[in-house]
Amino acid sequence: MGTRRGFLKTVGVGTVAAAGLTTMAAADEDENEDAVLFTPLTSGQTVPKVRSRATGMVDFTDDGGVLTFEMTLKNIEGVTQAHIHAGGRGETGGVVFPLIAFNTKLDGSGSGDPQSGTPQHPLRVTGDIGSTSVSPVEDLVTNPTRYYVNVHAVENPSGEVRGQIREP
């Protein structure tokens, strides 16, 4: 688990525009050992490639038959949306699950306020994806490498960081 970063400890909470989500300022803590899936997020995995210092991590857990996620983002400005897409490494694919929506448009020109995360104050978002016994959530859990997380930002609306989902 050397590529996997630890989760973050909550030090403040606010509401996100998307239903059922929270965003929190955070500080480092131990990694999430309950994760059933995870993905590190970097700009080196984006399609097309972008240059960014932004990084992140998404951990997915099975919470009583409901797949939940916890996303942490650092060194990123103007986050507008994040999604789970269908597609292998280096491929682009359609949105399967929305994760966050701080703004109604990928480039930040819609309604809502894009959010940012710094090394000292990472952006942390949590939420539910759905029941693990219902397709396509079941397929995500069974075949995680067929999916990736893409985080969109004002400067890079096609994606600032991305990561292929996998098992720990």
Residue pairs with C-beta under 8 A, 6 or more apart in sequence:
1 31
1 168
3 40
4 31
4 38
4 40
4 57
4 168
5 31
5 40
5 57
5 72
6 28
6 29
6 30
6 31
6 32
7 29
7 30
7 31
7 32
7 57
7 59
7 70
7 72
8 24
8 26
8 27
8 28
8 29
8 72
8 122
8 124
9 26
9 27
9 28
9 29
10 24
10 25
10 26
10 124
11 24
11 25
11 26
11 27
12 24
12 25
13 22
13 23
13 24
14 22
14 23
14 24
15 21
15 22
15 23
16 22
16 23
16 100
16 101
16 102
16 125
17 101
17 102
17 103
17 112
17 113
18 98
18 99
18 100
18 101
18 102
18 127
20 127
20 128
21 100
21 125
21 126
21 127
22 125
22 126
22 127
23 115
23 123
23 124
23 125
24 124
24 125
24 126
25 121
25 122
25 123
25 124
26 72
26 121
26 122
26 124
32 38
32 59
32 61
32 70
34 61
35 59
35 60
35 61
35 168
36 60
36 61
36 62
36 67
36 141
36 167
36 168
37 59
37 60
37 140
37 141
37 144
37 165
37 166
37 167
37 168
38 57
38 58
38 59
38 60
38 165
38 166
38 167
38 168
39 57
39 58
39 148
39 149
39 163
39 164
39 165
39 166
40 55
40 56
40 57
40 163
41 54
41 55
41 56
41 57
41 58
41 73
41 149
41 151
41 161
41 162
41 163
42 54
42 55
42 161
42 162
42 163
43 49
43 50
43 51
43 52
43 53
43 54
43 156
43 160
43 161
43 162
45 89
45 148
45 161
45 162
45 163
45 164
46 150
46 156
46 158
46 159
46 160
46 161
46 162
47 90
47 91
47 92
47 158
47 159
47 162
48 158
50 156
50 158
50 159
50 160
52 75
52 76
52 155
52 156
52 160
52 161
53 75
54 73
54 74
54 75
54 76
54 151
54 153
54 160
54 161
55 73
55 74
55 75
55 161
56 71
56 72
56 73
56 74
56 76
56 117
56 151
56 161
56 163
57 71
57 72
58 69
58 70
58 71
58 72
58 99
58 149
58 163
58 165
59 69
59 70
60 67
60 68
60 69
60 129
60 165
61 67
61 68
61 69
61 70
62 68
62 132
62 141
63 128
65 131
65 132
65 133
66 128
66 129
66 130
66 131
66 132
67 128
67 129
67 130
67 131
67 132
67 137
67 140
67 141
68 126
68 127
68 128
68 129
69 99
69 125
69 126
69 127
69 128
69 129
70 124
70 125
70 126
71 82
71 99
71 100
71 124
71 125
71 126
71 149
71 151
72 117
72 122
72 123
72 124
73 79
73 117
73 122
73 123
73 124
73 125
73 151
73 161
74 117
74 118
74 119
74 122
74 123
75 117
75 118
75 119
76 116
76 117
76 123
76 151
76 153
76 160
76 161
77 114
77 116
77 153
77 154
77 155
78 108
78 114
78 115
78 116
78 153
78 154
78 155
79 100
79 102
79 114
79 115
79 116
79 117
79 123
79 151
79 152
79 153
79 160
80 101
80 102
80 103
80 105
80 106
80 107
80 108
80 112
80 114
80 152
80 153
80 154
80 157
81 98
81 99
81 100
81 101
81 102
81 103
81 106
81 151
81 152
82 98
82 99
82 100
82 125
82 149
82 150
82 151
82 152
83 95
83 96
83 97
83 98
83 99
83 149
83 150
83 152
84 95
84 96
84 97
84 99
84 129
84 140
84 147
84 148
84 149
84 165
85 92
85 93
85 94
85 95
85 96
85 147
85 148
85 149
85 150
86 93
86 94
86 96
86 146
86 147
87 93
87 146
87 147
87 148
88 145
88 146
88 148
88 164
89 145
89 148
89 164
93 148
96 136
96 140
96 147
97 129
97 130
97 136
97 137
97 140
99 125
99 127
99 129
99 149
100 125
100 127
101 112
102 112
102 113
102 114
102 115
103 109
103 110
103 111
103 112
103 113
103 114
104 110
104 111
104 112
105 157
106 152
106 157
106 158
107 154
107 157
108 114
108 153
108 154
108 157
114 153
114 154
115 123
116 123
117 123
117 124
129 137
129 140
130 137
131 137
132 138
132 141
139 146
140 146
140 147
140 165
144 165
144 166
144 167
145 164
145 165
145 166
147 164
147 165
148 162
148 163
148 164
148 165
149 162
149 163
149 165
150 159
150 161
150 162
151 159
151 160
151 161
151 162
152 158
152 159
152 160
153 160
